């Protein structure tokens, strides 16, 4: 806080917009100004030197975008100023290429998500503070791959947290209304309405699920980073879920290779991924009437030539997914389940955790035949 005569002013970070057209400039100002940021056009050396963060708008993030980025870096001359590249479209491979070249983050603008923009700007300013302090955290984030993984995780967590906060507000309102009904009936010496009691139960379960999902995306505890045999992870998860009744009527088969697979990962988070995938599979087979309820879960060895790392898979004989909905299943709150059985965040959380480990989560499915979710982990050099 800056003290002035008779007033207290809050410092507003300055966001420099480079190569942004006038219409885009208005859009950025309408999103960032109410959130506490000053958006400035890139005019003159003084504006560039005063920037806390740069938004660089490019049509294509590939060769042309990197040339614009290098030109900008030369003009800025301040390595601690983070750069968020705005582009119309960018697939995963191109995003990684750009980030490995030194760009701090990439955000697609078709469509531009206001919430995601604010989350990424906030995260990049946190990165700038780390860099300027020169601590160990800043040194870690100088590695392009580590920075890319961290930025993806933080942006996803921030976006989810904001969405969840809004949803919890709605759930809380419904919860208070149902509680009011219960209290009013109690005053009259009457039992509560069964439907209102059901609403209370649904709200409580949704709040539990939201909390569980957000906790799993929280900061990593060093104790959770372990060296272990990947084959040991799956049977333990299956046993716990079976004991808790979370596998329902599904017949679960565990398939494991004979040779050990030594890995170093956050074991707790990887167990959470398998749990979410198994829970999804168990619910997918519930409504199937014409075939057995079967789930195959297992581990595959990494490629001997190093083309890919070890894989985890969960295959079910469930209802399947329509082709045009294959990617939607990973989006927050996409669910075909009733409210008391899911919050629509399980697969979103699973994908976020897998990507935070440097891996990827994919799905293949055919309607009325079943689905296969595959977790491809990064190749590691660990050995027994």
Buried (B, 14 or more C-beta within 10 A) or exposed (E): EEEEEEEEEEEBBBBBBBBBEEEBBEBBBEBBEEBEBBBBEBEEEEBBEEBBBBBBBBEBBBEEBBEBBEEBBEBBEEEBBBBBBBBEEBEEEBBBBBBEEBBBBBBBBEEBBBBBBBBBBBBBBEBBBBBEEEEEBBEEBEEBEEBBBBBBBBBBBBBBEBBBEEBBEEBEEBBEEBBEBBEEBEEEEEEBEEEBBEBBEBBEBBBEBBEBBBEBBEEEEEEEEEEBBBBEBBEEBBEEBBEEEBBBEBEBEBEBEEEBBBBEBBBBBBBBBBBBBBBBBBBBBBEBEEEEBBBBBBBBBBEEEEEBBBBBBBBBBBBBBEEEBBEEBBBBEBBBBEBBBBBBBBBBBBBBBBBBBBBBBBBEBEEEEBBBBBBBBBBBEEEE
